[in-house]
Amino acid sequence: YIAWNTGEFMFADTRLDALMDAVSHWYGLEVEYGNEQVRSLLFTGSIDRYGKAEAIMRSISKVTGLSIEKNGNHVTIK
């Protein structure tokens, strides 16, 4: 879900792949997942939609413990 009035992406028990669909659309990214388990991790929180993509990836990595690599517009999550 997107909270347009606060400038945030807000998620509640949202699969990581759904979260990344929103983020990748906003930033023009292509996302690849290491396996199906990674895709189905649940995420609750908010992300500044006007922040840099790299900062968002670091935040998601820190919260989930996943390895996220960004190379140009390609993101690999494992």
Secondary structure, DSSP 8 states (H G I E B T S, - for coil): -EETTTTEEEEEEEEHHHHHHHHHHHHT-EEEESSHHHHT-EEEEEEETTS-HHHHHHHHHHHH---EEEETTEEEE-
